[in-house]
Amino acid sequence: MFKGLRTAIYQVSDIDKAKAWYARVLGFAPYFDQPYYVGFNVGGYELGMQPDAPSKTAVENVVAYWGVENAQSALDHLLAAGATAKAMVTDVGEGIKVATVVDPFGNVFGIIENPHFKAS
């Protein structure tokens, strides 16, 4: 029935600024670009953005973790681009490393280096 995660959507107050920031962070332009939704294809998964006034407090009951080759260099890249550190790189066991940042639009953005996970 379920085919796996397809899309993580972030609410942003300024979709044009968010599109530019994520294009710079990811290193490529979105594949879908409309005023009501912007979508990036990140290794076969979608990082989407919708224009919306963010709440005063970030919603943190769900965090999407984006796969990276090297968690520390990915964290350094995000911080250099203007993200704020939330949780520094932590080895959570068996060589799996995670970290989270808050993007300039108030969304929690997770990264994971997982040598055991292979996308099908």
N, C-alpha and C positions, 0 to 999 in steps of 0.2 A: 504494500500500500504506500508507504513512505519511500521517497526516492533520495532523501537527504536534504541538507540545508541548501537553499538556492539564493536567498537574498537577506541581507541585513540592511535596514533602512534607518538613517539618521535624520532627525529633524534639525533644520538649520534656519536661522533668522535671515540670512542673506545667501540665497542659492548661488548667485554669481561668485561671491567671495569664496563660498565653500567649494564650488566646482574648481576654481583656480587653485585653492589650497590643496585639495586632494589630487588634482592633476600633477601638481608639483611634487607632492609626497610620493605618489604612486609612480610617477615618471611617464605617464601617458594620459591621453584625453579620454573622456567618457565615450561610450559607444551609443548612448541614448542621451539626448540633451534637449529638454523641453522646459518651459517656465514652471511647470507643475511637478517635474521629476527629472533627476539626472541619475544615470546609472553607469557604473564602471564595471567592466568584466575583469575580475581579479582572479586569475587562475581557474576560470570556470565557475566562479561564484560571484554574485552581484553585491556590490556596495552601492546602495542607493541613497539619494538625498531628496527630501521633500521640504518645501518651504513652509515653515511654521514658526511661530514665536515660541522659543524654548521656555520651559517652565523655570521658575526661580531655583529649583533644586534638580540636579541631574537624577535621572532614573537609573538605578544601578542594580536592579534585581535580575537583569539579564545583561551579559556582556558578550559580544561577539569577539572571538579571538581569531585574528588573521594569521595564517601560516607564514613564517619567514625562515630563511636559511640560518640566520644568525641573530638571536634575540638582542644581544647587546648593540650590534651595529644598527639594527632596525630602530631600537629605542633611541640611540644617539641621533639618527636621521630625523626621527619625529620631533625630538626636542629641539634640534637645530632649526626645524621648520616652524617652530612656534607652539608646539604642543606643551602641555604642563604635565610633569611626572605625577602619577598617582601611586603606582607601585613599581619599584625598580625591578630589574631582572631577578627572578627567583627560580632556583632549581627545585622543582616540585617532586623530583624522583625519577629514576631511570633515564636521566639525561634530558628530561622535558623541562624547558625553561619558559616562563611566562612573565609578562609585564603589562601594565596598563598606563595609558595617558588620557588626558582630557584634551580634546581638540579645541580649536579657537571658538567653537560654536557650542561648547558645553557638553558634548557627547563623550562617553567613555569608550575608548578604542583600545582593544586588547591585541597583543601579539603573542604568538606561541611558536617556539622552536621544538618540534616533536619528531625525533628521528624514527619513530615507530609508525607514524601515520602516513599512509600512501593513498592519495586520492585515486579513485577508480575511474 
